[in-house]
Amino acid sequence: MKDNYDFSDLDAILAEFSGKGEPEAEAALRLTAVPEPRAAEPVSGGPEPVPEKADEPSAAGERYESLPEEPAPAEPAPAPSPAPELPPLYSREEPAPKPRSQFHRAPRQPLPVPGKKTPAEPRRPAERKPAEKKPAEPPKPPAPRPPRKKFVLPLALRILLGLVSLALCAVVLSWTVFNLHPASTTMSYEGGDARLRLTDKLDVYVNNASADALGDLAYIRKIYTLQESDTVAPVPDPNGFGITDDLAEVQAVIDRAAVVLDGQELIFRPDVEFVPGAPFRYYLDDTIFVLAWQEYIENRCCTFAEVKVAHGSQVRRKIAGDSYSSGVQLYASTMANAANAVVAINGDFYEYRNLGITVYQRTLYRNNPATVDTCFFTASGDMLFSRAGELMGQGEAQRFIEDNDVVFAIAFGPVLVDNGVLQEIKSYPIGEINTMYSRSCISMKGELHYLLMNINWDGDRPRATIPELGRYVYSKGVDKSYTLDGGQTSEIVMMGGPINHVDFGSERSVSDIIYFATAIPEEVRS
């Protein structure tokens, strides 16, 4: 670069600007260094200017000359007068650089240190031009759909669906709003064994409510059920009882009982030798039919009560005091009336002996099956037998009860008829089977179809042995038969009292009975 400085008249210039005796060295230093223009004041908010060092090159690429330092004067020198304007340092051929006040020198980069990475200078993000937005296209209108064809149900089908919906609503409302109806006269005994499961109660309620709701909409047979833990059944309909000596009236009742009989053939025959003067007794409603009579068989006075029920829960057992081994004994008629029985027969008098298997409300209370037969009654109303010496192993009786859904069991015996076959009985440890006594038994013919039988002394006719009892009941065509306690306790109770001759003219207090009940709640009947 061409040097435009002219130092020919250097001595004159130094003499002119020397002031009051300034040292020649200071004057020479001022003339040697190019005066720098005053730095512009920093803009508010901007970065502060970086101070320059004396040994750094100037903007024109030159260095200040280092002069020997002189001791500072004792008094500060007065400020020099402003210097006259100097000739331009640059020629017209080269453009003058911008004043230093218009820019700041970039900070010095540190020297690289071996083994240490120098942080890279962050890159400034490139300025992006905003993307040009294309004008949105107007939405296209949806294509019109073809009109749908309406499907119209036929009038008859709509009426049918409406009736079905009404029936379902009635069932739901009856169960939820009215909480279903148990038997109105049922009540729990105090101190009794109420071990019935909740699911059984719910089944009873749902079944009864369904029978009520659906029975009014169509001809559907109403089948009600009873709770196993209840010791009091619904009160029978007084208008359902009847007593007559006219066989034509009996036949009319049998005809009305066709729905309850459900196609089964009656055991009753009108051509047998009836006891003169003995009336026919009956009861009929939608859940139970009972017909009782007396006839002679081989000169024995036999009392029968034929029973057909609609559900197995109507076959029940009641024990005195409503608690097993309570020590209470009552007349059979007293217990039958307290339980609202339609008809009842004496049981096994379990408090009088300690033999066999005893179950009450699904609970096993006694397990001594070594010497006597046992009769089990299931929830479906079936009669099952176990013979003496069976179910002896530990837990066998309990498993039998659970596997066969046994509700109660009685222990007297022996078994008289099994699967339609008359049993040969030569000996038995209880009951004095070969002696003439009043006898009692319970039998079954078909599903939910039973026959109760007594043989009693009536003043001049003999009683019977166990083998004779078996032959007489077998002649009635039963499938199963089992002996109950006999003697003075042998009786059938209906319409408030015994309908047979009781030994010694009066009842003997006993510990239990088997009875049959109506399942129709009183509030439904009324």
VOGU-3710 file (C-alpha; in Angstrom, 3 decimals, decimal comma):
1> mkdnydfsdl> 0,000/0,000/0,000  1,349/3,475/-0,875  2,467/5,570/2,063  0,888/9,041/1,979  2,604/10,421/5,108  5,017/13,373/4,574  7,606/13,783/7,287  9,838/16,401/5,559  8,823/19,182/7,893  8,765/17,058/11,029
11> dailaefsgk> 10,844/19,384/13,154  8,607/22,385/12,455  5,520/20,425/13,339  6,979/19,238/16,621  8,005/22,773/17,573  4,537/24,096/16,818  2,705/21,598/18,962  5,227/21,250/21,766  3,225/23,486/24,154  4,837/24,680/27,353
21> gepeaeaalr> 8,096/22,807/27,448  6,694/19,304/26,761  9,279/16,656/26,599  10,458/15,949/23,099  9,824/12,267/23,501  6,098/12,724/24,228  5,726/15,094/21,257  7,442/12,642/19,000  5,219/9,814/20,311  2,046/11,757/19,594
31> ltavpepraa> 3,156/12,546/16,088  4,309/9,054/15,402  0,938/7,451/16,421  -1,994/8,184/14,237  -4,711/9,787/16,325  -7,716/7,529/16,516  -11,174/8,942/16,241  -13,260/8,903/19,414  -15,185/5,717/19,825  -18,913/6,013/19,547
41> epvsggpepv> -20,907/5,563/22,687  -22,312/2,088/22,959  -25,892/1,699/22,011  -28,149/0,945/24,932  -28,738/-2,768/25,140  -25,922/-3,686/22,711  -22,594/-5,352/23,458  -19,788/-3,267/24,982  -16,823/-2,464/22,689  -13,768/-4,644/23,082
51> pekadepsaa> -10,681/-2,600/24,212  -7,796/-2,706/21,818  -4,280/-3,672/22,842  -1,261/-1,585/22,020  0,546/-4,393/20,267  -2,324/-5,267/17,916  -2,143/-3,955/14,344  -4,190/-0,923/13,446  -6,893/-0,910/10,854  -4,318/-0,041/8,203
61> geryeslpee> -2,111/-3,002/9,117  0,563/-0,889/10,959  1,913/-1,120/14,531  2,574/1,665/17,008  6,262/2,246/17,590  7,344/1,319/21,082  9,257/4,167/22,692  11,186/4,112/25,905  9,073/4,965/28,896  9,770/8,309/30,607
71> papaepapap> 9,001/9,036/34,180  5,660/10,760/34,576  5,812/14,511/35,466  5,022/15,509/38,963  2,037/17,523/37,891  -0,440/16,437/35,219  0,075/18,223/31,962  -2,737/20,414/30,735  -4,900/18,957/28,007  -3,453/19,631/24,557
81> spapelpply> -5,251/21,968/22,259  -7,136/20,327/19,416  -4,880/19,392/16,555  -5,438/20,861/13,114  -6,963/18,699/10,533  -4,402/16,426/8,972  -4,269/15,491/5,394  -6,082/12,321/4,486  -4,161/9,148/5,104  -5,517/7,344/2,129
91> sreepapkpr> -5,393/8,216/-1,472  -8,395/8,685/-3,627  -7,557/5,478/-5,434  -8,484/3,359/-2,385  -11,779/3,769/-0,477  -11,357/4,850/3,082  -12,383/2,278/5,666  -15,398/2,869/7,853  -14,714/4,631/11,148  -13,994/2,301/14,029
101> sqfhraprqp> -16,963/3,667/15,922  -19,258/1,957/13,423  -18,084/-1,565/14,142  -16,486/-3,596/16,910  -13,506/-5,820/16,595  -14,295/-9,518/16,940  -12,934/-11,086/20,107  -9,731/-13,044/19,782  -10,124/-16,760/19,499  -8,175/-18,707/22,139
111> lpvpgkktpa> -5,223/-20,707/20,962  -5,819/-24,436/20,687  -4,564/-26,452/23,626  -3,278/-29,993/22,939  -5,673/-32,629/24,229  -8,534/-30,174/24,711  -11,344/-29,776/22,216  -12,124/-26,235/21,187  -15,866/-25,587/21,284  -17,232/-24,931/17,872
121> eprrpaerkp> -18,867/-21,616/17,248  -22,617/-22,048/17,212  -24,159/-21,653/13,876  -26,793/-19,109/13,391  -30,006/-20,610/12,141  -30,648/-19,765/8,585  -33,486/-17,433/8,038  -36,393/-19,239/6,516  -38,832/-17,587/4,329  -42,409/-18,203/5,330
131> aekkpaeppk> -44,004/-20,786/3,153  -46,481/-19,408/0,792  -49,990/-20,523/1,738  -52,036/-21,854/-1,030  -55,614/-20,738/-1,003  -57,867/-23,460/0,478  -60,042/-25,196/-1,991  -63,743/-25,071/-1,193  -65,080/-28,436/0,137  -66,861/-30,567/-2,296
141> ppaprpprkk> -70,499/-31,249/-1,389  -71,177/-34,917/-0,452  -72,774/-37,066/-3,003  -76,461/-37,563/-2,309  -77,317/-40,963/-0,800  -79,938/-43,102/-2,395  -83,143/-43,173/-0,362  -83,490/-46,194/1,977  -86,451/-48,445/1,824  -88,382/-48,557/5,069
151> fvlplalril> -89,019/-52,028/6,471  -92,424/-52,288/8,093  -93,238/-55,260/10,298  -96,559/-56,923/9,717  -99,238/-55,928/12,190  -99,600/-59,432/13,626  -95,849/-59,689/14,276  -95,785/-56,308/16,011  -98,652/-57,346/18,270  -96,852/-60,586/19,131
161> lglvslalca> -93,609/-58,777/19,966  -95,518/-56,322/22,104  -97,087/-59,131/24,121  -93,706/-60,790/24,631  -92,179/-57,507/25,809  -95,101/-56,976/28,165  -94,589/-60,421/29,645  -90,871/-59,821/30,221  -91,543/-56,439/31,813  -94,093/-57,989/34,135
171> vvlswtvfnl> -91,592/-60,602/35,277  -88,877/-58,033/35,945  -91,217/-55,628/37,746  -92,646/-58,368/39,901  -89,192/-59,431/41,040  -87,532/-56,051/41,465  -90,356/-53,769/42,633  -92,289/-56,131/44,807  -89,150/-58,079/45,817  -91,009/-61,231/44,861
181> hpasttmsye> -93,268/-62,874/47,337  -92,405/-65,596/49,761  -95,238/-67,412/51,433  -97,115/-64,818/53,429  -97,555/-67,054/56,424  -94,002/-68,389/56,442  -91,865/-67,416/59,375  -88,517/-68,478/60,680  -88,374/-70,488/63,876  -86,369/-69,225/66,799
191> ggdarlrltd> -83,364/-71,368/67,610  -83,868/-73,461/64,477  -81,208/-74,416/61,972  -81,645/-71,894/59,109  -78,889/-73,130/56,822  -80,526/-72,584/53,452  -78,280/-70,989/50,888  -79,126/-67,616/49,375  -79,201/-69,072/45,878  -82,001/-71,435/46,887
201> kldvyvnnas> -84,071/-68,534/48,202  -83,505/-66,592/45,022  -84,612/-69,565/42,916  -87,802/-69,792/44,959  -88,586/-66,097/44,530  -87,852/-66,007/40,813  -89,909/-69,129/40,144  -92,915/-67,862/42,083  -92,799/-64,413/40,481  -92,551/-65,894/37,003
211> adalgdlayi> -95,569/-68,094/37,668  -97,611/-65,084/38,783  -96,582/-62,816/35,911  -96,867/-65,297/33,075  -99,975/-67,055/34,300  -102,159/-64,072/33,465  -100,782/-63,620/29,947  -101,155/-67,158/28,614  -102,058/-70,620/29,710  -98,880/-71,591/31,508
221> rkiytlqesd> -98,943/-73,970/34,422  -98,045/-72,177/37,636  -95,390/-74,003/39,617  -94,465/-72,431/42,928  -91,709/-73,545/45,276  -91,083/-73,417/49,010  -87,937/-72,567/50,920  -86,280/-75,538/52,582  -85,547/-73,689/55,819  -89,166/-72,657/56,411
231> tvapvpdpng> -90,902/-74,647/59,113  -94,327/-73,221/58,315  -95,861/-73,666/54,874  -98,526/-71,484/53,227  -102,043/-71,908/54,538  -104,068/-74,274/52,318  -107,111/-72,897/50,562  -110,146/-73,778/52,720  -112,193/-74,123/49,551  -109,771/-76,749/48,281
241> fgitddlaev> -110,791/-79,275/50,962  -113,740/-81,597/50,584  -115,304/-84,623/52,226  -117,873/-86,894/50,606  -119,204/-90,443/50,431  -120,220/-90,086/46,771  -117,887/-91,728/44,260  -119,273/-89,495/41,512  -118,059/-86,422/43,365  -114,682/-88,091/43,880
251> qavidraavv> -114,438/-88,741/40,139  -115,277/-85,113/39,414  -112,414/-83,990/41,673  -110,073/-86,435/39,939  -111,038/-84,967/36,579  -110,268/-81,449/37,796  -106,881/-82,653/39,060  -105,705/-83,645/35,580  -103,279/-80,704/35,375  -101,611/-81,594/38,688
261> ldgqelifrp> -101,528/-85,321/37,854  -99,707/-84,409/34,661  -100,766/-87,604/32,853  -99,914/-90,007/35,678  -102,326/-92,802/36,533  -103,968/-92,770/39,952  -103,436/-95,515/42,500  -107,001/-95,087/43,722  -109,516/-97,601/42,354  -113,281/-97,288/42,781
271> dvefvpgapf> -113,817/-101,066/42,708  -112,050/-101,979/45,979  -113,715/-102,954/49,275  -114,096/-99,628/51,018  -114,668/-99,477/54,756  -118,389/-98,867/55,223  -119,205/-95,402/56,513  -115,647/-94,121/56,015  -115,808/-90,901/53,966  -113,511/-89,814/51,137
281> ryylddtifv> -111,392/-86,753/51,865  -109,632/-84,649/49,282  -107,795/-81,430/48,630  -107,010/-79,751/45,300  -105,272/-76,628/44,115  -102,830/-75,853/41,308  -99,856/-77,375/43,170  -101,159/-80,384/45,104  -103,850/-83,077/44,919  -104,662/-85,381/47,867
291> lawqeyienr> -107,244/-88,149/47,996  -107,685/-90,214/51,203  -109,815/-93,306/51,784  -110,044/-96,529/53,825  -110,375/-100,060/52,499  -110,062/-103,642/53,625  -107,177/-105,834/52,461  -107,169/-109,407/53,765  -109,438/-108,362/56,608  -107,059/-105,537/57,654
301> cctfaevkva> -108,278/-101,980/57,935  -105,931/-99,959/55,725  -105,932/-96,181/55,467  -104,455/-94,556/52,351  -103,668/-91,027/51,256  -102,568/-90,581/47,650  -100,572/-87,394/47,048  -99,377/-85,700/43,858  -97,413/-82,448/44,092  -95,976/-80,088/41,505
311> hgsqvrrkia> -92,547/-79,544/43,065  -90,152/-81,471/45,314  -90,026/-78,664/47,882  -93,613/-79,569/48,880  -92,325/-82,811/50,456  -91,200/-81,733/53,907  -90,182/-82,857/57,380  -91,001/-81,142/60,637  -89,381/-81,991/63,962  -90,783/-81,063/67,361
321> gdsyssgvql> -89,278/-77,856/68,672  -87,980/-77,054/65,152  -84,477/-77,974/66,303  -82,711/-81,316/66,088  -82,536/-83,144/69,444  -84,488/-80,404/71,178  -86,006/-82,951/73,594  -89,517/-81,732/72,726  -92,237/-84,225/71,729  -95,634/-83,287/70,303
331> yastmanaan> -98,675/-84,966/68,793  -98,497/-85,496/65,071  -101,726/-83,533/64,568  -100,306/-80,612/66,569  -97,203/-80,409/64,401  -99,207/-80,874/61,180  -101,552/-78,015/62,033  -98,638/-75,770/63,080  -96,891/-76,408/59,753  -100,090/-75,842/57,686
341> avvaingdfy> -99,800/-79,352/56,271  -102,400/-80,537/53,777  -101,679/-84,112/54,836  -99,043/-85,650/57,128  -97,775/-88,996/58,418  -95,661/-89,890/61,426  -91,873/-90,112/60,966  -89,174/-92,317/62,478  -89,368/-91,056/66,100  -85,634/-90,367/65,956
351> eyrnlgitvy> -85,527/-89,227/69,614  -86,545/-92,718/70,738  -83,465/-94,509/69,330  -79,942/-93,830/68,106  -79,674/-95,807/64,858  -79,291/-95,100/61,160  -78,464/-91,877/59,316  -80,341/-88,716/60,235  -80,313/-85,605/58,021  -82,312/-82,447/58,626
361> qrtlyrnnpa> -82,182/-79,390/56,360  -79,161/-80,838/54,550  -77,184/-81,282/57,774  -75,921/-84,711/58,849  -76,732/-85,150/62,534  -76,387/-88,898/63,010  -74,290/-91,453/61,147  -74,817/-94,942/62,532  -75,809/-97,047/59,505  -74,565/-100,427/60,658
371> tvdtcfftas> -77,908/-102,091/61,478  -80,830/-100,279/59,820  -81,863/-99,021/56,367  -82,110/-95,296/55,679  -84,473/-93,386/53,362  -83,195/-90,119/51,855  -85,468/-87,416/50,364  -83,845/-85,223/47,726  -84,612/-81,663/46,664  -86,358/-83,031/43,575
381> gdmlfsrage> -88,680/-85,119/45,763  -87,102/-88,487/45,040  -86,706/-91,298/47,609  -83,282/-92,980/47,810  -82,299/-95,956/49,972  -79,107/-97,083/51,659  -79,071/-100,499/53,256  -77,750/-101,473/56,665  -73,962/-101,625/56,596  -73,626/-99,226/53,635
391> lmgqgeaqrf> -72,052/-95,749/53,781  -69,867/-96,882/56,660  -66,614/-95,247/55,561  -65,501/-91,890/56,888  -67,178/-89,144/54,922  -69,218/-91,530/52,736  -72,571/-90,387/54,120  -71,648/-86,718/53,726  -70,551/-87,263/50,127  -73,780/-89,157/49,422
401> iedndvvfai> -75,816/-86,249/50,807  -73,956/-83,678/48,701  -73,862/-85,737/45,518  -77,601/-86,525/45,623  -78,857/-83,139/46,872  -80,416/-84,683/49,977  -82,626/-82,390/52,081  -83,608/-84,782/54,892  -83,389/-88,466/55,792  -85,252/-90,812/58,139
411> afgpvlvdng> -83,977/-93,963/59,780  -86,389/-96,756/60,659  -87,052/-99,354/57,931  -86,825/-101,821/56,528  -87,196/-101,144/52,792  -90,395/-102,847/51,597  -90,304/-102,251/47,827  -87,325/-101,127/45,746  -87,486/-100,407/42,015  -90,881/-102,100/41,841
421> vlqeiksypi> -89,609/-105,296/43,474  -91,053/-106,632/46,744  -88,226/-107,142/49,263  -87,933/-110,351/51,231  -87,630/-109,516/54,920  -86,794/-112,264/57,414  -85,230/-110,340/60,253  -84,648/-106,766/61,341  -83,243/-105,329/64,565  -86,142/-102,941/65,343
431> geintmysrs> -89,920/-102,903/64,879  -90,651/-106,514/65,898  -91,347/-107,216/62,251  -93,039/-110,592/62,740  -95,459/-109,428/65,437  -98,923/-107,949/64,848  -98,673/-104,212/65,302  -100,154/-101,103/63,776  -97,938/-100,274/60,809  -97,069/-97,206/58,789
441> cismkgelhy> -95,135/-96,671/55,551  -94,468/-94,114/52,829  -94,271/-95,113/49,159  -93,656/-93,565/45,761  -95,056/-94,246/42,300  -93,671/-92,127/39,523  -92,341/-88,591/39,772  -93,661/-86,562/42,723  -96,382/-89,147/43,270  -96,701/-90,682/46,776
451> llmninwdgd> -98,831/-93,053/48,792  -99,169/-92,913/52,600  -100,474/-96,062/54,311  -101,486/-97,219/57,804  -102,774/-100,559/59,058  -104,561/-100,166/62,407  -106,801/-102,069/64,711  -110,424/-100,921/64,373  -112,026/-102,964/67,141  -112,323/-106,445/65,673
461> rpratipelg> -109,760/-106,715/62,860  -106,086/-107,653/63,308  -103,103/-105,495/62,688  -100,180/-106,684/60,474  -96,591/-107,861/60,385  -93,906/-106,127/58,305  -93,941/-108,777/55,544  -97,736/-108,374/55,312  -97,432/-104,625/55,153  -94,970/-105,052/52,289
471> ryvyskgvdk> -97,320/-107,302/50,351  -100,313/-104,985/50,742  -98,516/-101,856/49,637  -96,849/-103,727/46,803  -100,289/-104,671/45,508  -100,904/-100,960/44,860  -98,238/-100,918/42,181  -95,724/-98,644/43,924  -92,101/-98,423/42,860  -90,576/-97,756/46,289
481> sytldggqts> -91,771/-98,173/49,863  -90,163/-97,653/53,261  -91,368/-98,553/56,770  -91,948/-95,805/59,370  -92,421/-96,056/63,123  -95,518/-98,059/64,088  -97,723/-98,885/67,035  -99,575/-96,048/68,687  -97,569/-93,472/66,715  -98,880/-94,820/63,387
491> eivmmggpin> -101,285/-92,203/61,987  -102,212/-90,071/59,000  -103,370/-86,514/59,738  -105,658/-84,495/57,465  -108,176/-81,704/57,976  -107,110/-81,115/61,560  -106,736/-84,636/63,009  -106,016/-88,329/62,414  -108,169/-90,000/59,772  -107,301/-93,553/60,900
501> hvdfgsersv> -107,988/-95,508/64,082  -105,236/-94,733/66,595  -104,239/-97,393/69,100  -105,799/-96,897/72,526  -107,998/-94,153/71,101  -105,516/-91,298/71,554  -102,388/-89,942/69,926  -98,930/-90,475/71,318  -96,475/-87,569/71,332  -93,688/-88,012/68,799
511> sdiiyfatai> -90,571/-86,187/67,670  -91,221/-85,679/63,932  -93,590/-85,945/60,971  -93,374/-86,013/57,157  -95,918/-83,736/55,502  -97,039/-82,337/52,146  -97,921/-78,668/51,664  -99,402/-76,350/49,087  -96,905/-74,049/47,435  -99,329/-71,249/46,579
521> peevrs> -98,768/-68,172/48,759  -101,873/-66,946/50,500  -101,680/-63,435/49,013  -101,668/-64,880/45,499  -104,689/-67,024/46,211  -106,655/-64,098/47,608
//
